[in-house]
Amino acid sequence: MSTRRYTIILHPDTEEGGYTVTVPTLPGCVTQGETLEEAIVMAKDAIRLYLETLVAEGEPIPEEHEHPQAIIIDVAA
């Protein structure tokens, strides 16, 4: 079994709490968790299942070559 590296994006849910997690390189790979730690564990499981499904269907596994970066900037408005 090989190890792959994917960027995950954690979107805080300000109304309900917890996090929604997306994986930019894997369209439709979405999960959630009540805590940051749980969200990361759930993301690993979701990615693993996503990749297993691709293999089972004979589809290529996407590789992430460029890792997106998120930064917060201040803009006067």
Backbone atoms as SQL, in Angstrom:
CREATE TABLE atoms (id INTEGER PRIMARY KEY, chain TEXT, resi INTEGER, resn TEXT, atom TEXT, x REAL, y REAL, z REAL);
INSERT INTO atoms VALUES
  (1, 'A', 1, 'MET', 'N', 0.846, -1.184, 0.000),
  (2, 'A', 1, 'MET', 'CA', 0.000, 0.000, 0.000),
  (3, 'A', 1, 'MET', 'C', 0.883, 1.237, 0.000),
  (4, 'A', 2, 'SER', 'N', 0.605, 2.144, -0.911),
  (5, 'A', 2, 'SER', 'CA', 1.401, 3.367, -0.996),
  (6, 'A', 2, 'SER', 'C', 0.742, 4.488, -0.192),
  (7, 'A', 3, 'THR', 'N', 1.526, 5.486, 0.094),
  (8, 'A', 3, 'THR', 'CA', 1.012, 6.654, 0.804),
  (9, 'A', 3, 'THR', 'C', 0.887, 7.799, -0.185),
  (10, 'A', 4, 'ARG', 'N', -0.234, 8.473, -0.137),
  (11, 'A', 4, 'ARG', 'CA', -0.472, 9.625, -1.012),
  (12, 'A', 4, 'ARG', 'C', -0.718, 10.843, -0.146),
  (13, 'A', 5, 'ARG', 'N', -0.464, 12.001, -0.706),
  (14, 'A', 5, 'ARG', 'CA', -0.640, 13.258, 0.032),
  (15, 'A', 5, 'ARG', 'C', -1.658, 14.126, -0.693),
  (16, 'A', 6, 'TYR', 'N', -2.683, 14.557, 0.052),
  (17, 'A', 6, 'TYR', 'CA', -3.721, 15.432, -0.490),
  (18, 'A', 6, 'TYR', 'C', -3.971, 16.576, 0.474),
  (19, 'A', 7, 'THR', 'N', -4.272, 17.731, -0.085),
  (20, 'A', 7, 'THR', 'CA', -4.662, 18.888, 0.709),
  (21, 'A', 7, 'THR', 'C', -6.138, 18.757, 1.053),
  (22, 'A', 8, 'ILE', 'N', -6.478, 19.025, 2.319),
  (23, 'A', 8, 'ILE', 'CA', -7.879, 19.088, 2.721),
  (24, 'A', 8, 'ILE', 'C', -8.182, 20.517, 3.153),
  (25, 'A', 9, 'ILE', 'N', -9.414, 20.933, 2.930),
  (26, 'A', 9, 'ILE', 'CA', -9.864, 22.259, 3.345),
  (27, 'A', 9, 'ILE', 'C', -10.923, 22.057, 4.419),
  (28, 'A', 10, 'LEU', 'N', -10.700, 22.663, 5.578),
  (29, 'A', 10, 'LEU', 'CA', -11.636, 22.573, 6.700),
  (30, 'A', 10, 'LEU', 'C', -12.468, 23.846, 6.743),
  (31, 'A', 11, 'HIS', 'N', -13.764, 23.687, 6.573),
  (32, 'A', 11, 'HIS', 'CA', -14.693, 24.816, 6.575),
  (33, 'A', 11, 'HIS', 'C', -15.455, 24.800, 7.900),
  (34, 'A', 12, 'PRO', 'N', -15.192, 25.761, 8.813),
  (35, 'A', 12, 'PRO', 'CA', -15.923, 25.776, 10.084),
  (36, 'A', 12, 'PRO', 'C', -17.402, 26.073, 9.854),
  (37, 'A', 13, 'ASP', 'N', -18.258, 25.361, 10.570),
  (38, 'A', 13, 'ASP', 'CA', -19.695, 25.609, 10.512),
  (39, 'A', 13, 'ASP', 'C', -20.047, 26.479, 11.713),
  (40, 'A', 14, 'THR', 'N', -20.195, 27.777, 11.480),
  (41, 'A', 14, 'THR', 'CA', -20.409, 28.725, 12.580),
  (42, 'A', 14, 'THR', 'C', -21.782, 28.581, 13.227),
  (43, 'A', 15, 'GLU', 'N', -22.742, 28.005, 12.513),
  (44, 'A', 15, 'GLU', 'CA', -24.081, 27.850, 13.071),
  (45, 'A', 15, 'GLU', 'C', -24.243, 26.549, 13.852),
  (46, 'A', 16, 'GLU', 'N', -23.798, 25.449, 13.285),
  (47, 'A', 16, 'GLU', 'CA', -24.000, 24.131, 13.891),
  (48, 'A', 16, 'GLU', 'C', -22.788, 23.655, 14.689),
  (49, 'A', 17, 'GLY', 'N', -21.619, 24.236, 14.424),
  (50, 'A', 17, 'GLY', 'CA', -20.385, 23.753, 15.035),
  (51, 'A', 17, 'GLY', 'C', -19.758, 22.684, 14.160),
  (52, 'A', 18, 'GLY', 'N', -18.548, 22.340, 14.449),
  (53, 'A', 18, 'GLY', 'CA', -17.845, 21.329, 13.685),
  (54, 'A', 18, 'GLY', 'C', -17.277, 21.876, 12.388),
  (55, 'A', 19, 'TYR', 'N', -16.875, 20.958, 11.522),
  (56, 'A', 19, 'TYR', 'CA', -16.208, 21.316, 10.273),
  (57, 'A', 19, 'TYR', 'C', -16.717, 20.456, 9.128),
  (58, 'A', 20, 'THR', 'N', -16.843, 21.056, 7.970),
  (59, 'A', 20, 'THR', 'CA', -17.034, 20.324, 6.722),
  (60, 'A', 20, 'THR', 'C', -15.670, 20.290, 6.050),
  (61, 'A', 21, 'VAL', 'N', -15.321, 19.139, 5.495),
  (62, 'A', 21, 'VAL', 'CA', -14.007, 18.960, 4.882),
  (63, 'A', 21, 'VAL', 'C', -14.173, 18.643, 3.399),
  (64, 'A', 22, 'THR', 'N', -13.421, 19.355, 2.560),
  (65, 'A', 22, 'THR', 'CA', -13.387, 19.062, 1.130),
  (66, 'A', 22, 'THR', 'C', -11.954, 18.749, 0.719),
  (67, 'A', 23, 'VAL', 'N', -11.828, 18.044, -0.393),
  (68, 'A', 23, 'VAL', 'CA', -10.520, 17.673, -0.927),
  (69, 'A', 23, 'VAL', 'C', -10.475, 18.196, -2.363),
  (70, 'A', 24, 'PRO', 'N', -9.808, 19.326, -2.606),
  (71, 'A', 24, 'PRO', 'CA', -9.838, 19.950, -3.932),
  (72, 'A', 24, 'PRO', 'C', -9.445, 19.031, -5.088),
  (73, 'A', 25, 'THR', 'N', -8.499, 18.149, -4.889),
  (74, 'A', 25, 'THR', 'CA', -8.028, 17.283, -5.960),
  (75, 'A', 25, 'THR', 'C', -8.996, 16.138, -6.257),
  (76, 'A', 26, 'LEU', 'N', -9.906, 15.859, -5.305),
  (77, 'A', 26, 'LEU', 'CA', -10.847, 14.749, -5.457),
  (78, 'A', 26, 'LEU', 'C', -12.276, 15.292, -5.457),
  (79, 'A', 27, 'PRO', 'N', -12.786, 15.700, -6.608),
  (80, 'A', 27, 'PRO', 'CA', -14.115, 16.309, -6.680),
  (81, 'A', 27, 'PRO', 'C', -15.189, 15.409, -6.066),
  (82, 'A', 28, 'GLY', 'N', -16.003, 16.000, -5.205),
  (83, 'A', 28, 'GLY', 'CA', -17.079, 15.258, -4.560),
  (84, 'A', 28, 'GLY', 'C', -16.671, 14.541, -3.293),
  (85, 'A', 29, 'CYS', 'N', -15.398, 14.577, -2.945),
  (86, 'A', 29, 'CYS', 'CA', -14.933, 13.950, -1.703),
  (87, 'A', 29, 'CYS', 'C', -15.150, 14.957, -0.579),
  (88, 'A', 30, 'VAL', 'N', -16.222, 14.746, 0.186),
  (89, 'A', 30, 'VAL', 'CA', -16.631, 15.674, 1.240),
  (90, 'A', 30, 'VAL', 'C', -16.992, 14.868, 2.478),
  (91, 'A', 31, 'THR', 'N', -16.631, 15.374, 3.637),
  (92, 'A', 31, 'THR', 'CA', -16.992, 14.732, 4.897),
  (93, 'A', 31, 'THR', 'C', -17.121, 15.810, 5.958),
  (94, 'A', 32, 'GLN', 'N', -17.318, 15.396, 7.200),
  (95, 'A', 32, 'GLN', 'CA', -17.430, 16.372, 8.286),
  (96, 'A', 32, 'GLN', 'C', -16.985, 15.746, 9.592),
  (97, 'A', 33, 'GLY', 'N', -16.768, 16.604, 10.587),
  (98, 'A', 33, 'GLY', 'CA', -16.423, 16.160, 11.924),
  (99, 'A', 33, 'GLY', 'C', -16.798, 17.219, 12.933),
  (100, 'A', 34, 'GLU', 'N', -17.091, 16.783, 14.145),
  (101, 'A', 34, 'GLU', 'CA', -17.489, 17.720, 15.198),
  (102, 'A', 34, 'GLU', 'C', -16.305, 18.525, 15.739),
  (103, 'A', 35, 'THR', 'N', -15.117, 17.937, 15.708),
  (104, 'A', 35, 'THR', 'CA', -13.909, 18.621, 16.170),
  (105, 'A', 35, 'THR', 'C', -12.891, 18.611, 15.029),
  (106, 'A', 36, 'LEU', 'N', -11.855, 19.409, 15.173),
  (107, 'A', 36, 'LEU', 'CA', -10.794, 19.442, 14.174),
  (108, 'A', 36, 'LEU', 'C', -10.172, 18.054, 14.020),
  (109, 'A', 37, 'GLU', 'N', -9.895, 17.405, 15.134),
  (110, 'A', 37, 'GLU', 'CA', -9.280, 16.084, 15.102),
  (111, 'A', 37, 'GLU', 'C', -10.187, 15.063, 14.413),
  (112, 'A', 38, 'GLU', 'N', -11.485, 15.087, 14.752),
  (113, 'A', 38, 'GLU', 'CA', -12.423, 14.156, 14.140),
  (114, 'A', 38, 'GLU', 'C', -12.559, 14.435, 12.644),
  (115, 'A', 39, 'ALA', 'N', -12.566, 15.697, 12.258),
  (116, 'A', 39, 'ALA', 'CA', -12.680, 16.057, 10.851),
  (117, 'A', 39, 'ALA', 'C', -11.499, 15.511, 10.050),
  (118, 'A', 40, 'ILE', 'N', -10.315, 15.564, 10.618),
  (119, 'A', 40, 'ILE', 'CA', -9.121, 15.044, 9.936),
  (120, 'A', 40, 'ILE', 'C', -9.205, 13.526, 9.791),
  (121, 'A', 41, 'VAL', 'N', -9.623, 12.840, 10.846),
  (122, 'A', 41, 'VAL', 'CA', -9.782, 11.381, 10.785),
  (123, 'A', 41, 'VAL', 'C', -10.822, 11.017, 9.733),
  (124, 'A', 42, 'MET', 'N', -11.938, 11.730, 9.723),
  (125, 'A', 42, 'MET', 'CA', -12.993, 11.468, 8.754),
  (126, 'A', 42, 'MET', 'C', -12.512, 11.737, 7.328),
  (127, 'A', 43, 'ALA', 'N', -11.675, 12.770, 7.160),
  (128, 'A', 43, 'ALA', 'CA', -11.126, 13.080, 5.839),
  (129, 'A', 43, 'ALA', 'C', -10.249, 11.934, 5.346),
  (130, 'A', 44, 'LYS', 'N', -9.420, 11.389, 6.211),
  (131, 'A', 44, 'LYS', 'CA', -8.566, 10.261, 5.816),
  (132, 'A', 44, 'LYS', 'C', -9.409, 9.075, 5.381),
  (133, 'A', 45, 'ASP', 'N', -10.477, 8.795, 6.128),
  (134, 'A', 45, 'ASP', 'CA', -11.368, 7.693, 5.760),
  (135, 'A', 45, 'ASP', 'C', -12.056, 7.965, 4.426),
  (136, 'A', 46, 'ALA', 'N', -12.547, 9.184, 4.239),
  (137, 'A', 46, 'ALA', 'CA', -13.250, 9.539, 2.999),
  (138, 'A', 46, 'ALA', 'C', -12.311, 9.432, 1.799),
  (139, 'A', 47, 'ILE', 'N', -11.082, 9.901, 1.951),
  (140, 'A', 47, 'ILE', 'CA', -10.110, 9.821, 0.859),
  (141, 'A', 47, 'ILE', 'C', -9.802, 8.364, 0.539),
  (142, 'A', 48, 'ARG', 'N', -9.592, 7.557, 1.569),
  (143, 'A', 48, 'ARG', 'CA', -9.285, 6.136, 1.365),
  (144, 'A', 48, 'ARG', 'C', -10.423, 5.452, 0.587),
  (145, 'A', 49, 'LEU', 'N', -11.665, 5.702, 0.994),
  (146, 'A', 49, 'LEU', 'CA', -12.817, 5.103, 0.301),
  (147, 'A', 49, 'LEU', 'C', -12.945, 5.619, -1.127),
  (148, 'A', 50, 'TYR', 'N', -12.698, 6.898, -1.317),
  (149, 'A', 50, 'TYR', 'CA', -12.753, 7.506, -2.652),
  (150, 'A', 50, 'TYR', 'C', -11.751, 6.816, -3.572),
  (151, 'A', 51, 'LEU', 'N', -10.518, 6.647, -3.084),
  (152, 'A', 51, 'LEU', 'CA', -9.475, 6.019, -3.897),
  (153, 'A', 51, 'LEU', 'C', -9.788, 4.554, -4.168),
  (154, 'A', 52, 'GLU', 'N', -10.321, 3.840, -3.160),
  (155, 'A', 52, 'GLU', 'CA', -10.694, 2.442, -3.349),
  (156, 'A', 52, 'GLU', 'C', -11.764, 2.312, -4.429),
  (157, 'A', 53, 'THR', 'N', -12.711, 3.238, -4.450),
  (158, 'A', 53, 'THR', 'CA', -13.763, 3.224, -5.459),
  (159, 'A', 53, 'THR', 'C', -13.181, 3.453, -6.849),
  (160, 'A', 54, 'LEU', 'N', -12.251, 4.405, -6.958),
  (161, 'A', 54, 'LEU', 'CA', -11.616, 4.649, -8.254),
  (162, 'A', 54, 'LEU', 'C', -10.912, 3.393, -8.759),
  (163, 'A', 55, 'VAL', 'N', -10.167, 2.734, -7.887),
  (164, 'A', 55, 'VAL', 'CA', -9.440, 1.517, -8.267),
  (165, 'A', 55, 'VAL', 'C', -10.431, 0.435, -8.707),
  (166, 'A', 56, 'ALA', 'N', -11.509, 0.253, -7.939),
  (167, 'A', 56, 'ALA', 'CA', -12.505, -0.772, -8.255),
  (168, 'A', 56, 'ALA', 'C', -13.161, -0.520, -9.611),
  (169, 'A', 57, 'GLU', 'N', -13.297, 0.740, -9.978),
  (170, 'A', 57, 'GLU', 'CA', -13.927, 1.099, -11.250),
  (171, 'A', 57, 'GLU', 'C', -12.925, 1.249, -12.389),
  (172, 'A', 58, 'GLY', 'N', -11.647, 0.983, -12.099),
  (173, 'A', 58, 'GLY', 'CA', -10.616, 1.065, -13.132),
  (174, 'A', 58, 'GLY', 'C', -10.264, 2.489, -13.538),
  (175, 'A', 59, 'GLU', 'N', -10.580, 3.448, -12.687),
  (176, 'A', 59, 'GLU', 'CA', -10.300, 4.858, -12.974),
  (177, 'A', 59, 'GLU', 'C', -8.909, 5.224, -12.452),
  (178, 'A', 60, 'PRO', 'N', -8.266, 6.211, -13.060),
  (179, 'A', 60, 'PRO', 'CA', -6.951, 6.646, -12.561),
  (180, 'A', 60, 'PRO', 'C', -7.093, 7.380, -11.227),
  (181, 'A', 61, 'ILE', 'N', -6.064, 7.278, -10.415),
  (182, 'A', 61, 'ILE', 'CA', -6.043, 7.973, -9.123),
  (183, 'A', 61, 'ILE', 'C', -5.373, 9.324, -9.326),
  (184, 'A', 62, 'PRO', 'N', -6.090, 10.422, -9.027),
  (185, 'A', 62, 'PRO', 'CA', -5.499, 11.755, -9.190),
  (186, 'A', 62, 'PRO', 'C', -4.321, 11.969, -8.233),
  (187, 'A', 63, 'GLU', 'N', -3.300, 12.587, -8.751),
  (188, 'A', 63, 'GLU', 'CA', -2.137, 12.968, -7.944),
  (189, 'A', 63, 'GLU', 'C', -2.187, 14.473, -7.731),
  (190, 'A', 64, 'GLU', 'N', -1.854, 14.895, -6.552),
  (191, 'A', 64, 'GLU', 'CA', -1.781, 16.327, -6.273),
  (192, 'A', 64, 'GLU', 'C', -0.320, 16.747, -6.364),
  (193, 'A', 65, 'HIS', 'N', -0.018, 17.601, -7.333),
  (194, 'A', 65, 'HIS', 'CA', 1.363, 18.033, -7.531),
  (195, 'A', 65, 'HIS', 'C', 1.603, 19.418, -6.939),
  (196, 'A', 66, 'GLU', 'N', 0.616, 20.259, -7.002),
  (197, 'A', 66, 'GLU', 'CA', 0.709, 21.604, -6.442),
  (198, 'A', 66, 'GLU', 'C', -0.216, 21.662, -5.248),
  (199, 'A', 67, 'HIS', 'N', 0.301, 22.015, -4.101),
  (200, 'A', 67, 'HIS', 'CA', -0.514, 22.084, -2.898),
  (201, 'A', 67, 'HIS', 'C', -1.046, 23.501, -2.719),
  (202, 'A', 68, 'PRO', 'N', -2.382, 23.655, -2.757),
  (203, 'A', 68, 'PRO', 'CA', -2.957, 24.997, -2.596),
  (204, 'A', 68, 'PRO', 'C', -2.618, 25.570, -1.227),
  (205, 'A', 69, 'GLN', 'N', -2.575, 26.875, -1.166),
  (206, 'A', 69, 'GLN', 'CA', -2.322, 27.557, 0.104),
  (207, 'A', 69, 'GLN', 'C', -3.445, 28.542, 0.358),
  (208, 'A', 70, 'ALA', 'N', -3.842, 28.653, 1.587),
  (209, 'A', 70, 'ALA', 'CA', -4.850, 29.638, 1.967),
  (210, 'A', 70, 'ALA', 'C', -4.205, 30.622, 2.932),
  (211, 'A', 71, 'ILE', 'N', -4.411, 31.896, 2.684),
  (212, 'A', 71, 'ILE', 'CA', -3.925, 32.914, 3.600),
  (213, 'A', 71, 'ILE', 'C', -5.056, 33.921, 3.834),
  (214, 'A', 72, 'ILE', 'N', -4.999, 34.584, 4.943),
  (215, 'A', 72, 'ILE', 'CA', -5.977, 35.619, 5.263),
  (216, 'A', 72, 'ILE', 'C', -5.312, 36.963, 5.084),
  (217, 'A', 73, 'ILE', 'N', -5.987, 37.842, 4.339),
  (218, 'A', 73, 'ILE', 'CA', -5.441, 39.186, 4.138),
  (219, 'A', 73, 'ILE', 'C', -6.475, 40.212, 4.582),
  (220, 'A', 74, 'ASP', 'N', -6.006, 41.374, 4.969),
  (221, 'A', 74, 'ASP', 'CA', -6.872, 42.492, 5.332),
  (222, 'A', 74, 'ASP', 'C', -6.983, 43.436, 4.135),
  (223, 'A', 75, 'VAL', 'N', -8.208, 43.884, 3.862),
  (224, 'A', 75, 'VAL', 'CA', -8.441, 44.801, 2.756),
  (225, 'A', 75, 'VAL', 'C', -9.273, 45.961, 3.282),
  (226, 'A', 76, 'ALA', 'N', -8.820, 47.169, 3.092),
  (227, 'A', 76, 'ALA', 'CA', -9.583, 48.335, 3.504),
  (228, 'A', 76, 'ALA', 'C', -10.759, 48.502, 2.553),
  (229, 'A', 77, 'ALA', 'N', -11.936, 48.654, 3.118),
  (230, 'A', 77, 'ALA', 'CA', -13.125, 48.808, 2.254),
  (231, 'A', 77, 'ALA', 'C', -14.047, 49.853, 2.857);
